[in-house]
Amino acid sequence: MIEKKGWRGLGRRFSASPARATRVISAPQYGPASAQTTTHCGKFLVLDRLTGHDWNVGEWLPEIFTVVLGQNEDNCRLHKINLFGVMDMSFFTRLREGLSKTRKTFTSRLDALLTGKKIDAELMDELESLLIVSDFGLEAAGRILTDARERSQTASREDAAFFRDTLKDVIWERLSSARQPWQIATHKPHVILVVGVNGVGKTTTIGKLAAHFHGEGKKVMLAAGDTFRAAAVSQLEKWGERTHCPVISQGQNADSASVVHDAFSAATARNMDILIADTAGRLHTKINLMEELKKIRRVLGRQNPQAPQDIWLVLDATTGQNAIHQVRHFHEALGLTGLVITKLDGTAKGGVVVGISEQFNLPIRFIGVGEGVDDLKPFDPDLFIDALFVQ
């Protein structure tokens, strides 16, 4: 890890470049970069922090420790970071404001505990209690603090300021470890089966996902598979109109698997890129719900052995530790491929994001910090950590 401080007052740790080689590309619409880097003709600069070498457009990157001003997830994980002025700062502001309750209960109390103190056993107990209260979870809290303490001892640093930075790095690593680039399937349509209990905002999340992918130029279709909840079908149809995405439905109380089957056939016939399927959301403790979801998965598998390519669970961050129980139940039954965490702006339990990532190692695909369509964004561990620890 290499640390670079000083850009807009934020610190950042950069990990190694992507596993496969990445080529430097030209994208003048994102320039200029930073006063601390150099740009030529508005093109992206790649700076090797080990050698100080400026890589030119068209060159291939080395496999170790490069900082890249990239264009997309495949190109580089830093493409949205505000250090270079590339990120959507309005979303960072909303994220920072959305995590204000969590900062008040966690970060502010963390700073109060650490101020003027040395790291000892008594302080570690207090810190563990703080992480648990902030919904990191008992096991995650213990592992995170143990890791941070060991690193501080290895560095022979027992001061609070160093420990705070180390703790921030450890939490960032936990969030980043599960990060996996999301790629659309080459065999269309790419099916995203969206699951979750009632009340988490599942149907609304699907509408926002449709808006996001449609905004990227993807052809998106929606399947109104939640035929049990009153008004779920009409709600999704309204989202379809709003996002200009066709919706396949059969009305309330129809067979969910049949709806999704028809939607897949229609999406295939219309050459859609993405099919997002809504599902019923009764309590996760009801066995019949899980069997219904397994049935949908089997029906899709007969239409395309690779489908559904994704099963995303929508979670309400305000439920805290109950969200972890939901992940466990749905993951055991269905084999989740990703998570969408909503309502982070309405809770002081933002630590649950870390706890879930630590315990299940599932990628968090999107997070929601408001009611607006643009308030659901792809999850970026870097932005989350900066918004959580900003002073």
N, C-alpha and C positions, 0 to 999 in steps of 0.2 A: 504494500500500500504506500502511496505517496500523497502527502498532504500539501495542499496549496491554499494559503489564506490571503485575504486582502481584497478579494473581489466583492464589492458591495457588502463588506463586513461579514461575509459568510465563509465558513470553512468547508472543505470538501475532501473526501478521500476517493481517489480514482482507482478502480480495479483494473485488471489486465484487459487488454483489448479482446474483442470477440474471439471465440475458439478458431473460427476460420479466418483466413486473410480478408481484409477489408480494403477497398480501394478508395483513395481520396477523390472526391467529386467536386464539381463546381456548382455552387448554388448562391449566386449573388444576392438573391432576395433575402437571405438571412444575415448578410453582413451589415455593418462591420462587426468584428468580433470584440476585442477588448483592447484597451490602451496598453495592457501588459503582453499582448501578443502583436504580431504584425500580420497584415492582410495585403494581398496583392490582387488588384483588379476586383475586389469584393469577393474573392474566392475563399473557400474554407481553408483554414490553416490547421495542420496537424503538427503538434509539438511533442516530440519525444522528451519526457521529463528527465530521463536518465542521461541522455547525451546532449540535449539542447538542440537537436537537429530539427530544422524546419522541413517538413515533408511537402513536396510539391503536388499539385493536382496531377492525378494519373499514376502516382507512385503507390506501391503496395505497402501496407503497414506491417511493422514487425509484430511478433506475437506477444511482446511483453510491455506493460506499463506505458501505454500511450494515451494521451489526452486528445480526443478527437472532437472537432466541431462537426457533428454529423447531421444527416437529414431524416433518418428514420431508425426504427428499432434494429433492423439488420445492420445498418451502417455503424451505429454507435449508441450506447446507452446514455450519452450525455446530451442528446440533441435538444432537450427541452430546458436545460439548466439555465437559470438566470445569470450565472456568472458571465456568460458571453452575450447576454442581452437577447438570447434566442427564444427563451421561454415566454409563454403567455403570462405576463406578470399579473394580469387581472385575476387569473385563476389562483396564482400563488397567494395573492392578497385575500381571496375568498377562502382558500384553504387555511391560511393563517388565522383569519377571523373565525372560521368554522371550528378550529381546534382551540379556541380561546378558553372554553370551559375545561378542557383537558389540561391546558397549560396552567390554568389557575389551580387545579387540584394536584397536578403532578409536577410540572416544571418549576413553578414558583415555590412549592414546598420543598422540592429537591434543592433548589438554590439556598433556601433558608436553612435546611439541614446541613449543607456543606460549608456555609459561610464561616470562615475562620477556624475550621476544624481539621484535625488529622483523621486519617482513615483507620479506625480501630474496630474491634468486634462489636462494641455497643452501637456505633454509628451504622455498621453494616446491618444490624438487626432493625434499626429504624428505617433504613433504606428499603429493606426487604418488605417491611410492613407497608411502606409507601407504594411500592410497585404492586403489591397484592391489592391494596385498596383501589388502585388505578386500573384494575382489571387486567394486569399482565398475566395473572394466573400464578399459582403457588410454584409450580415446577419451573416455569419460564423465569420467574423472578429470581429464584435461587441460582439457576444456571447463568443468567445474565450477570448477576452481581459477582458470582464466583469468577467468571471470566474476566470481568473488569478489574477485580482485586488482584488477580494473578498477574495481569499485564502491568498494573501499577507497581507491584512488588518486583517484577522482572526489570522494570525501568528504574527501580530504586527511587520511586516518587510516591510519597504519601500525602502530598498536598491536595486540597480539595479541587482546585482548578484543573489540575491534570486528570484527576479521577473523573470529573464531569465530562471532559472531552473524551476520555477513554470509554466511559459509559455510553456516550452518544455514538461512538464508533461501533461498539458492540451491538447496540440496538439496530443501527443501520445495517450491519452485516447480517443480523437475523432476518431483517426484512428483505434484504437483497438476495439471500441464499436461495429463495424459492422463485426468484424472478426468471421467467422463461419467455423468450420472444414469442408473440402470438402470430401465427401464420395461417392465412386462409388456405383451405384445401384446394388442390389443383383440380380435383373432380367435383364439379359443382352439383348441387349447392353445398356449402359448408353449413352444417346444421348445429345450432346452439340450442340445447335444451335447457331452459331456465326453470329452476326449481326453488322452493322456499315455502315457509309456513305463511299462513295468513297474517296480514298486517305489516309485512316488511317492505311493502312498496314494490312488489315484484312486477306487476303489470306496467306501472309507471316507469320502472327501470327499463323494461323492454322497449317502451316507447322512446326513451332517451338513448338507448343503445341503437335503435333504428335510426334516430336522427344523427347520431355520431357516424355510423357507417355510411349512411346516405350522403353525409357531408364529405366523406372521403371518396365519393364517386362510386360506391358499391351499389349494386342492385339488390335490394333487400325486400324480403317477403316475411309477413308475420302469420303465425298460426295461433288461433284463439283456442288453445287447448284447455284453458281453465273454464270448464263448462259447469262447474258446481257452484261457484260464487256468483251471487246475483250481480248483474251489471258488469261482470268481468269482460264478457264478449263485446258489449257496446263500448266499454272503456277502451279496449284495444282497437276497435274499429275507428274510434275518434283519433287515437294516436296515429293510426294508419293514414287517415286523411291529413292530419297535421304534418306528418313527415313524408307524405307522398309515397307511401309504401303500401302495396296491396295486402289485404288481410283475408285469409281463408278461415271461414267459420261455418258452423252448423247450428248455432243457437244454443241456449242453455239446456243442460241435461243431456246433450249429445255425448256419444262415446268419444273420449279424449283421443284415444289411439287412432280412431277413424279420422278425426279432424287432422291430426298430424300426418297421417298417411296421405290424405288428399292434398294437404299443403305441400308435402314433399313432391308428389307427382306434378302439381301445378308449378312449383319452383323449378323442377327439372325441365318441364316443357317450355317455360318462359326464360330459361337460361339465367336464372337468378344466381347471384354470387353467394348470398347468405340467406338462410331460413332461420328465423328465431321463433321458437315454439314456447308459448306460455303453458303452464301446467297448473293443476289444482294445488292448493296450499293449505289443506287441513293440517291439524297438529301432527308433528313428526312422530308422535308416539302411536299414531293409528297405523296398524299394519296394512290396512287396505290401501292407504295412500301410496305407500312404498311399492306395493304390488302393482298398482295402476301405473306408476312411473316406470317400473321394470317392463311392463307390457308395452308402453310406448317405445322404450328403447329397443325391445325385440322387434316390434313392427318396423321401425326405421332400419334396423339391422338387416331385415329381409329385403328391403328396398336398396340398400347400399351397405355392404359389410363394414364400411368405415364409419357409418353414421350411427348415432350422432358423434360428430368430431369433438364436440365440447358439451359438458354438463356443468353449468355454472349455478352455484348456490347464492341466492341473494340473502344478505344478513342485515338486520337492523342493529346498528352500533349501540343504540340506547339500551339494548337488552343485556349488554355486558357479558358475563360468563355464560348466560344461557345460549349465546351465539356459538360458543365452543361446543356445547352439547348438540346443537343442531348440525354443526359441521360433522361431528362424529357419526351421528345417525345417518345422515344423507350420504356421507362418504363410504361408510360400511355397506350401505345398500346399493349404491349406484356407481361408485367410483368417480368422484368429482374431478374435474380438470381445472377448475378455477373458482374464484369467489368474487362477488360484488358486494361491497360494504356501503350501505346507505346511512343517511341521517347522522353523519359525523358532526354536523354543525349543531345538533341538538343534545349532545351528551358530554359528560365529563369522563366518559369511559373509553376514550380513544385508545388507551393502552391495550384494549382487547385486540386491536389490529396486530400488535406485536405478539401477543399471546397465541393467537391463531396461527400466525406465520411460524412461530417457534415450534408449536406442537405438531402441526400437520404438514408443514413444508409444501403447502399448496400455493400456487401463484394467485395473488390478488390482482384481478384484471382491471377493475374499475372501483372508484370510490365516489360517493356523493356527499356534497357539502351544502346543499340547498335545494330549493324547489324548482329552479329554472332548468331548462333543457341543457344549458351549457354548464350546469353545476355537477354533471356526472362526467368524470374524466378518467383516462387510463391512469392506473396507480403508478406513481413514481416514488420509490423509497427515498430518494434524495430530497425531493420537495417536501415529503411528509416529515422527514427528520428536521429539516430546516424550519418548517412551520411550527413544529412541536417545541424545538429548543431555542427559537429566536428570542432575543432579549430586548 
